[in-house]
């Protein structure tokens, strides 16, 4: 299946990491600058790694040029997403 995950980007961070959940929005810190899609690539890579997915399973669905984005995540359901976020230290 396909599910959508709302994220808020924090580019220019010291390292790539999930930075918590606030109001149902996952905060993702990445070191890449928001230019030429570099931050978007880093966000998808960081989320995929944290969820134990391939990078190809995570893509930007909306908000490509905004800090607030919607990611499309393939091959995982909502319950499994929440379980993996909890394992990654992010409490839904």
N, C-alpha and C positions, 0 to 999 in steps of 0.2 A: 504494500500500500504506500500511499504518499501522505505525509502530513506536513503541516506548516508550523514553523517555529519563529516567533517574533524575537528579534535580537536588537540590541543597541550597541553600535560599534564604538570602541574607544581606541582609535589609531594613535600611533606614536608612543605606545607604552614601552616599558623596558623589556618585556617578554610577552610571548603569546600565551594567553590563558583565559579560561572561563573566569569571570570576575563576579559571579553571583547572579541571583534572580531577584528582580524587583518589579512588583506589580505584574507578574506574569511575563515579563520581558527578560530574556537572558542577556546579560552584559558580557561582551567578548572584547578583551583587550588584545591588541596586536601591535607589534613593533613596526609593521609596514606603514608607509605613508599613504594617505588616501589619494593616490595618483595612478592613472593608467590601470585601474582595477587591482592594484597590488594588495590593498587592504581587504578587498572582497575575497581575493584568492586566499589570503591568510586567515580570514574569518572562517571560510568554508573548511579549510585544512584543519584549523584548531578545533572546530566543532566536531568534525568527522573523527579526529584522533581521540577526543574526549569521550565520544560515544561509541568508540570501537567500530567505526564504519569506514568504508573506502571514501576517499575524497570525491569520487564520481557520484556518490550517493547524496551529496549535499551541494545545493546550488542556491544562488540568490534568485528568489522568485519576484521580489519587488523591493524598491528602495535602493537600487544600485548606486545612486549618487547621494544617498542620504545616510545619516548616522543610524536612523531607524530603518531596519530592514526586515523582510520576511524571507526566511530560508525554506526551501522545499527539501524535505528529508525523505529518502526512499528506503524501503525495506525494513521499517521499524514501526511498531504501533505506539500509541500514546502511553500505555502502561509500561512498555519496555523503555521508552524514552525517559519516563520519570524514574524508573529503576536505575538506568545508567547515569542519569544526572545525579541521583543520590549517591551512587558509587563514586562519582567524580567529586563529591563533596558539595554539590549544589542541591539544596533541599527545595523541592517544588512546593 
